[in-house]
Amino acid sequence: MNAKKLGRSVGNGNDKMSIIGENCRLNGHMETPSTLILCGDFEGTISCNSLETGVCSKVSAKINAGNVIISGFFEGEIVCHDVLTVAKTGKVRGKISYGTLTVEPGGVIEGNTSRLESREKKVLSIPETTASSSTSA
């Protein structure tokens, strides 16, 4: 992954990551217990531990995450339980709830923002695997 396209340097190499490339366009629900790096276009819902969007990304979604870094365009709803960062190239439009908010010079937020109360800040629990599920009739 080109760190320049992401807008910052990527993790230390020990982090588990799922990367969606710049030329991808996805629609649906994404869920991961690790970091999701989204450099393409996405529409739908995202649940993850940490989300980072690239400079060229266009995201229209409902997000529930621990930490979020927006470096591209985002429209929708974000519930960020820890730190939400809008990078200098980021533009966020919609309903935003956060634990801590950082907006770099040049970053833009349009819409409704609210700080989560400490009781609303919770550890986001997403199971490692959902492969084994059972159904009963």
N, C-alpha and C positions, 0 to 999 in steps of 0.2 A: 504494500500500500504506500503510495506516495504521500509522505507527511505534509508536503506543501498543499496538496489537494484537500487534506483533512483540515488544515488550518493550524496544526500544531504537531508536535512530535507524538508518536504513538507509544503505547505502554512499554514496560521494561522487558518484554519477551516472556515473562512468566505468567502473564494474565491469560485467561481463557477468553477468546474473542470470536465473535461471528462478524464477518465483514460482507457487506453488500456493496458491490462495485458501482462505480460512477455510471456505467452504461446499462444498469439494471432498472427495471420499472416493475414494482411489485404492488399487489393489492391483496389485503386480507388481514390475518391476525398473526403476529410474531410474538413468541414468548421464549425467553432464555434466562437462565440463572446467572449468566455472565455479562460481559460487555458486548453491546451491539454497536458496530460502526456502520453507519448508513451514509453512503456517498451518492446513491442514486435517488430515484423518485419512489415514494411510498405513499399509499393511501390505505387507512384501516386503523387497527389498534396495535399497540406495542406494550408489552410488559417485560421489563428487564431490570437487572441490577444497575446497569449503567448504560446510557445511550450517548453516542457522539455522532453528530451529523456533519458531513463534509461541506465545504464551501459551495459546491455545485448542487447540493441536495435540494429537493423540493419535497416536503413532507406535509401531508394533510392527514392528521391522525388524532386519536385519543391515546395519550401516553401515561403510563404509570411506571415510575422508575425511582431508584434511589438517588442517582446523580444524572444530570443531563447537561450536555454541552451542545449548543446550537450554533453552528458556523454557517449554515445556509438559510433557506427559507422554510419557515414552519407556520402552519395554520391549523388551529384546532384547540384541543384541551391538553394541558400538561398538569399532572400531579407529580411533583418532584419532592420526595420525602427528605432529601438532604440538600445538596447544592445544585442550583440551576445557574448555569453560566451562559450568557448570550455573548458570543465572541464579536470582535469588531466587524466581521463580515456577516453576522447573523441578523435575521429579521424574524420576529415572533409576533403572530397575530392570533388573538383568541382569549381563552380563559386559562389563567395561569395560577397555580397554587404551588408554593415552594417552602422549603425550610429556610434556606439562605439564598439570596439572589445576588448575582454579580453580573453587571452589564459593562463590558469593555467599551472604551470610547469608540463611537461609530456603530455600536450595536443598537438595535431598535426593538422596542416592545410597544405593541398597540393592542389595547383591549383591557380586560379586567384582570387585576392581579390581587392575590391575597397570600399572606404569610400563614403557613400552617402553624397551629398551636402545638406546643410540645407534646401534648397527648395524641395529636394526629400524626406526628413524626413517628413512624414505626419502621421496623426492619422489614423490608420487602422480602417475602418468602416465596420463591418460585422453585418447585421441585426440580432436581437435577434431570430426571427422566420421567416421561409420562408414558413410556412404551408399554408398561404392564398395567392395564386397566381391566376391570371386570364389569360385566353388565349382567343383570338378572331380569328374567321375564316375569 
